[in-house]
Amino acid sequence: MKITVITGSPHKNGTSALLADRFIEGAKEAGHNLFRFNSAFEQVKPCLGCDHCGLGRNKCIHNDSMNKLNPKLLEADIVVFVTPLYYFGMSAQIKAVIDRFYANNYRLMGSGKKALLMATSYDDNDWTMSDLVSHYKTILKYLNWKDAGILLAVGCGTRNDIEHTDYPAKAYQMGKKI
Ligand SMILES: Cc1cc2nc3c(=O)[nH]c(=O)nc-3n(C[C@H](O)[C@H](O)[C@H](O)COP(=O)(O)O)c2cc1C
């Protein structure tokens, strides 16, 4: 299967990058085709809401790294969102990418894709990730995509924290079994 992983952290070796690394390792071992897009290290301008694209009729007026992601997004069987928790939601970097789905909205909607969510946070309250998960599920409901797994690495504020948990191993297993 074709899997597109979209990360949202500006930390190259941070907590969520580790989950992405391990997931990709497992998925590659299982024989899948992987494409990784690190939002924070790409040029992704925010959607202007100009409606020039007509939600898919015309090309977006921005000319940036989305040109590279879009074909990989459209052909993917599975899209994996990997983000640190920022004020109880996803990071601005990955949100900017999702907003730019708008230019392919009708092609992405009902395309029958599967998706996964992986997220890391400092806090570990039972409500810490509630709004992020709710947002993710609502996006999937709208796009008619199916959830294929959620990994919430709470209580993982630093790389050292997460390395002492079984979340990286869980991410690897998610990739291996997808
Ligand atoms: C701008 C910002 C907002 C954050 N908001 C939250 C939050 O709402 N809840 C929380 O538990 N941790 C929050 N954190 C902590 C990060 O989610 C946490 O450190 C995470 O492990 C960082 O992931 P990364 O290493 O992949 O960047 C925030 C960190 C930053 C920089």
Ligand as a Chemical Component Dictionary entry (heavy atoms), coordinates in Angstrom:
data_LIG
# 
_chem_comp.id                   LIG 
_chem_comp.type                 NON-POLYMER 
_chem_comp.pdbx_formal_charge   0 
_chem_comp.three_letter_code    LIG 
# 
loop_
_chem_comp_atom.comp_id 
_chem_comp_atom.atom_id 
_chem_comp_atom.alt_atom_id 
_chem_comp_atom.type_symbol 
_chem_comp_atom.charge 
_chem_comp_atom.model_Cartn_x 
_chem_comp_atom.model_Cartn_y 
_chem_comp_atom.model_Cartn_z 
_chem_comp_atom.pdbx_ordinal 
LIG C1  C1  C 0 3.567  25.954 21.403 1  
LIG C2  C2  C 0 3.465  24.738 22.258 2  
LIG C3  C3  C 0 2.224  24.366 22.759 3  
LIG C4  C4  C 0 2.104  23.226 23.542 4  
LIG N1  N1  N 0 0.878  22.885 24.024 5  
LIG C5  C5  C 0 0.749  21.777 24.797 6  
LIG C6  C6  C 0 -0.519 21.403 25.311 7  
LIG O1  O1  O 0 -1.539 22.034 25.064 8  
LIG N2  N2  N 0 -0.582 20.313 26.131 9  
LIG C7  C7  C 0 0.530  19.564 26.426 10 
LIG O2  O2  O 0 0.412  18.578 27.160 11 
LIG N3  N3  N 0 1.724  19.852 25.896 12 
LIG C8  C8  C 0 1.869  20.950 25.092 13 
LIG N4  N4  N 0 3.090  21.274 24.575 14 
LIG C9  C9  C 0 4.224  20.344 24.751 15 
LIG C10 C10 C 0 4.474  19.471 23.525 16 
LIG O3  O3  O 0 3.278  18.893 23.043 17 
LIG C11 C11 C 0 5.435  18.333 23.868 18 
LIG O4  O4  O 0 6.624  18.859 24.389 19 
LIG C12 C12 C 0 5.735  17.437 22.680 20 
LIG O5  O5  O 0 6.442  16.307 23.128 21 
LIG C13 C13 C 0 6.579  18.136 21.625 22 
LIG O6  O6  O 0 6.706  17.275 20.510 23 
LIG P1  P1  P 0 7.925  17.341 19.476 24 
LIG O7  O7  O 0 9.184  17.004 20.249 25 
LIG O8  O8  O 0 7.611  16.337 18.451 26 
LIG O9  O9  O 0 7.973  18.730 18.942 27 
LIG C14 C14 C 0 3.247  22.432 23.822 28 
LIG C15 C15 C 0 4.507  22.814 23.302 29 
LIG C16 C16 C 0 4.607  23.946 22.532 30 
LIG C17 C17 C 0 5.973  24.345 21.984 31 
# 
loop_
_chem_comp_bond.comp_id 
_chem_comp_bond.atom_id_1 
_chem_comp_bond.atom_id_2 
_chem_comp_bond.value_order 
_chem_comp_bond.pdbx_ordinal 
LIG C1  C2  SING 1  
LIG C2  C3  SING 2  
LIG C2  C16 DOUB 3  
LIG C3  C4  DOUB 4  
LIG C4  N1  SING 5  
LIG C4  C14 SING 6  
LIG N1  C5  DOUB 7  
LIG C5  C6  SING 8  
LIG C5  C8  SING 9  
LIG C6  O1  DOUB 10 
LIG C6  N2  SING 11 
LIG N2  C7  SING 12 
LIG C7  O2  DOUB 13 
LIG C7  N3  SING 14 
LIG N3  C8  DOUB 15 
LIG C8  N4  SING 16 
LIG N4  C9  SING 17 
LIG N4  C14 SING 18 
LIG C9  C10 SING 19 
LIG C10 O3  SING 20 
LIG C10 C11 SING 21 
LIG C11 O4  SING 22 
LIG C11 C12 SING 23 
LIG C12 O5  SING 24 
LIG C12 C13 SING 25 
LIG C13 O6  SING 26 
LIG O6  P1  SING 27 
LIG P1  O7  DOUB 28 
LIG P1  O8  SING 29 
LIG P1  O9  SING 30 
LIG C14 C15 DOUB 31 
LIG C15 C16 SING 32 
LIG C16 C17 SING 33 
# 
